[in-house]
Amino acid sequence: MSVQQATAVRTWVLDDPEDVRDAAAALAEGRAVAHGFGNVYALTCRPDRETVERLNRLKGRPEGRTAGLVTVPERIPAAFDWTRLPEGVPWQQVRSLMDELLGIGPIGLRGPAADRVPGALAATDGDTRTVQVVAPGTRCPSHAFLGAALARTGDDFLAVTSAGRSHHATGRAQEPAHWRADGLAEEFGADADVRILAHADEEAARRLHPFHRPAPVSVLSFHRTAGHTRSGLPALVLERHGSLSADHIRAVAANHGFGLVPSPHADTPLTARSDDRA
């Protein structure tokens, strides 16, 4: 299914170089861009505190809410402080696990934050400063937009969050993400601070990620462990159930010498809004 043209809202296309340049310029000017992100959509903006707080207000999030970090694949390792991994967790194995997950598709990765990570993108867990990288996977064409936006802003990292407004009345930590551009246009098209950069073909984007449901990304953390498996492997923590199943992540983790334990606080899987009204 191609991007719908029935709406009067101006929608740029992710595969069009001119549209990508226009979207990158809008982001550099301080606007948020709702763009194709793996098999769904995400909202990306500059990583400074003022712009992130404006995005929080736009989404209905509480003030001070930390955003995720997104960047082009080659800069992802620079977001983490590899000297602060838990004892017994080799950085080489974490890197190889990360690379395989990124090759499959969208994923969230939480680890010790490098000093260069902006404060609006960093959180704390105990005495550890952490960052949650949210990546669309290496198959997604959004990297052209992300690279152009980074070149415009002069930053190494950008802020990212799910492309949907928060609904705190549900009591859920997750937020449904749009997977169709017409739903984005309905929810955000009237906002002057948002631009839409759509998948050229949304069904093709979903076919490109056959193991992922249309949902917010699953989040795997490696800044702490959950002990060891029965076979003695260090157990990483699945902090959030999302688009890639726990069983799939567990199998990939085992390829790299890790077990997997879901956090007791991990949300149950949440599917994106298929009715196009996120």
C-alpha positions in Angstrom: 0.0 0.0 0.0 1.4 3.3 -1.0 1.3 6.4 1.1 -2.2 7.9 1.1 -2.7 11.3 -0.5 -6.3 11.8 0.7 -5.2 14.2 3.5 -4.4 17.8 2.9 -1.5 17.6 5.3 1.9 17.9 3.6 3.5 14.4 3.8 7.1 13.9 2.7 8.4 10.6 1.5 11.3 8.7 3.2 12.8 7.5 -0.1 12.8 11.0 -1.8 16.2 12.7 -1.4 14.7 16.2 -1.6 12.0 15.4 1.0 14.7 13.9 3.3 16.7 17.2 3.0 13.6 19.3 3.8 12.8 17.1 6.8 16.3 17.3 8.1 16.2 21.1 7.8 12.9 21.2 9.7 14.4 19.1 12.5 17.5 21.4 12.7 15.1 24.3 13.0 13.6 22.7 16.2 10.7 20.8 14.8 9.9 17.1 15.4 9.8 14.8 12.5 7.5 11.8 12.5 9.2 9.3 10.2 9.3 5.7 9.1 11.1 3.7 11.7 11.5 0.0 10.8 8.0 -1.3 10.5 6.3 1.6 12.3 6.9 5.4 12.9 8.8 7.4 15.5 9.1 11.0 16.5 12.7 12.4 16.3 14.0 15.8 17.3 17.1 17.7 18.4 18.6 16.3 21.7 18.7 19.6 23.7 16.5 19.8 26.8 14.3 22.6 25.5 13.4 20.7 22.3 12.8 17.4 24.2 10.5 19.2 26.7 8.5 20.6 23.8 8.2 17.1 22.5 7.1 15.9 25.9 4.3 18.5 26.0 3.3 17.6 22.4 2.9 14.0 23.4 1.3 14.7 26.8 4.2 13.2 28.7 5.3 14.5 32.1 7.8 17.3 32.3 11.4 16.0 32.6 10.7 12.6 30.8 13.9 11.2 29.3 13.8 10.6 25.6 15.5 7.7 23.7 18.6 8.2 21.7 18.7 7.5 17.9 21.6 7.9 15.5 23.1 6.3 12.4 24.3 2.7 13.0 28.0 3.5 12.9 27.6 6.0 15.8 25.6 3.8 18.1 28.6 2.3 20.0 29.7 5.8 20.9 26.6 6.3 23.0 27.8 3.7 25.5 30.6 3.7 28.1 32.0 0.2 27.5 34.3 0.4 30.5 31.2 0.3 32.9 29.7 -3.0 31.9 28.9 -5.4 34.7 31.6 -7.8 35.8 31.7 -10.9 33.6 30.0 -9.2 30.6 32.6 -8.9 27.8 32.1 -5.9 25.6 33.0 -7.8 22.4 30.1 -10.2 22.9 27.7 -7.3 23.7 28.8 -5.6 20.5 28.3 -8.7 18.4 24.8 -9.3 19.9 23.9 -5.7 19.2 25.0 -6.0 15.6 22.9 -9.1 15.0 19.8 -7.5 16.6 20.2 -4.4 14.5 20.5 -6.5 11.4 17.1 -8.1 12.2 15.3 -4.8 12.7 14.1 -2.2 15.3 15.4 -2.7 18.8 16.0 -0.8 22.0 19.3 -1.2 23.8 19.9 0.3 27.3 23.4 0.4 28.7 25.9 2.6 30.6 25.8 6.1 29.0 28.9 7.7 27.6 29.8 11.1 29.0 29.0 12.8 25.7 25.3 11.7 25.8 23.1 14.8 26.4 21.3 15.0 29.8 17.9 15.0 28.2 18.7 11.5 26.8 20.2 10.0 30.0 18.6 8.3 33.0 19.9 6.7 36.1 19.5 3.2 37.5 20.9 3.1 41.0 24.3 4.8 40.6 24.6 4.1 36.9 23.9 6.7 34.3 22.2 5.0 31.4 21.1 5.7 27.9 18.4 3.9 25.9 19.3 3.7 22.2 16.2 3.1 20.1 17.3 2.0 16.6 15.2 1.3 13.5 17.6 -1.5 12.4 20.1 -1.5 9.6 17.4 -2.4 6.9 15.4 0.8 7.4 15.9 3.6 4.8 15.5 6.2 7.6 19.3 6.3 8.1 19.5 8.7 5.2 17.2 11.1 7.0 19.0 10.6 10.4 22.4 11.2 8.7 21.2 14.4 7.0 19.7 15.6 10.3 22.9 15.0 12.2 24.8 16.8 9.5 22.4 19.8 9.8 22.5 19.9 13.6 26.2 19.1 14.1 25.2 16.6 16.8 26.2 12.9 17.1 22.8 11.9 18.6 19.2 12.8 18.3 16.2 12.3 20.6 13.5 9.8 19.7 10.2 8.6 21.1 7.2 6.6 19.9 4.9 8.4 17.3 1.8 8.6 19.4 0.4 10.6 22.3 0.6 9.3 25.8 -2.6 8.0 27.5 -1.8 7.9 31.2 -5.3 6.8 32.1 -4.5 3.4 30.9 -1.7 3.0 33.5 0.7 1.6 31.0 4.3 2.7 30.5 4.2 2.0 26.8 2.6 4.2 24.2 1.1 2.8 21.0 3.1 3.7 17.8 1.5 4.5 14.5 2.2 2.2 11.6 0.3 4.2 8.9 1.0 7.8 7.8 -2.6 8.8 7.6 -3.0 8.1 11.3 0.0 10.3 11.9 -1.5 13.1 9.8 -4.8 12.8 11.7 -3.0 13.1 15.1 -0.1 15.5 14.4 -0.8 17.1 11.0 -2.3 20.2 12.5 0.7 20.9 14.7 3.1 23.4 13.3 6.0 21.8 15.2 5.7 18.4 13.5 6.6 17.3 10.0 5.8 13.9 8.5 8.3 11.8 6.5 6.4 8.6 5.5 7.4 5.2 4.3 7.1 5.1 0.5 5.3 1.7 0.9 4.2 0.8 4.4 3.4 -2.8 3.6 6.8 -3.2 2.1 8.4 -1.8 5.3 6.5 -4.4 7.3 7.5 -7.2 5.0 11.1 -6.1 5.4 10.8 -6.9 9.1 9.0 -10.2 9.2 9.9 -11.0 12.8 8.5 -7.7 14.2 5.0 -6.9 15.2 3.8 -3.3 14.6 4.5 -2.2 18.1 7.0 -0.1 20.1 10.5 -1.7 20.2 11.6 -4.4 22.7 14.2 -3.1 25.1 17.3 -5.1 26.1 19.5 -3.8 28.9 23.1 -4.7 29.6 24.1 -2.1 32.2 23.2 -4.8 34.8 22.6 -8.5 34.8 20.0 -10.8 36.4 22.6 -13.3 37.6 23.4 -16.4 35.5 21.4 -19.1 33.7 21.6 -22.7 34.8 24.3 -23.3 32.3 26.3 -20.4 33.7 25.7 -17.7 31.1 25.4 -14.1 32.3 21.7 -13.2 32.0 20.8 -9.9 30.4 17.5 -8.2 31.2 14.6 -7.7 28.9 13.2 -4.4 30.2 10.3 -4.1 27.8 8.3 -6.6 25.7 7.8 -5.1 22.3 7.9 -5.7 18.6 10.5 -8.5 18.7 9.5 -11.5 20.8 11.3 -12.5 24.0 11.9 -15.9 22.5 13.6 -14.5 19.5 15.8 -12.2 21.5 16.6 -15.1 23.8 17.7 -17.2 20.9 19.9 -14.4 19.5 21.4 -13.7 22.9 22.4 -17.4 23.3 24.3 -17.1 20.0 26.6 -14.6 21.8 27.0 -16.3 25.1 24.1 -14.7 27.1 20.9 -15.7 28.8 17.8 -13.5 29.0 15.5 -12.8 31.9 12.5 -10.5 31.5 12.2 -7.8 34.1 9.3 -8.3 36.5 8.3 -4.8 35.6 8.4 -5.3 31.9 5.2 -4.4 30.1 3.1 -7.0 28.3 3.4 -6.7 24.5 1.5 -3.7 23.1 0.4 -3.6 19.4 0.4 -0.4 17.4 -2.9 1.2 16.6 -4.1 -0.5 13.4 -7.1 1.9 13.2 -4.7 4.7 12.2 -5.7 6.9 15.2 -2.9 6.6 17.6 
